[in-house]
């Protein structure tokens, strides 16, 4: 999952203080939704800043579901078929909608 702000910011240092809190709130909601949607025991949140870590100079976070014993650091990634990606997207969308609506009610 990528969380990308609509406004353009090259990195975290470019975010005005008044926009930082809403971004953190979105990151919290999204991280919880990823964990719930995929039955993960935790998540890894990555923010790459500057070369050579950052290839795309638009602020964004990678949110990765994690599982106990998942061997994350040595696992190879592979591309999933479009049909499976669409199913996962729909599942995540349901959890995001639930969490967003619960936040609005508070």
Secondary structure, 3 states (H helix, E strand, C coil): CEEECCCCCCCHHHCCHHHHHHHHHHHHHHHHHHHHHCCCCEEEEECCCCCCCCCCCCCEEEEEEECCCCCCCCCCCCCCCHHHHHHHHHHHHHHHHHHHHHHHHC
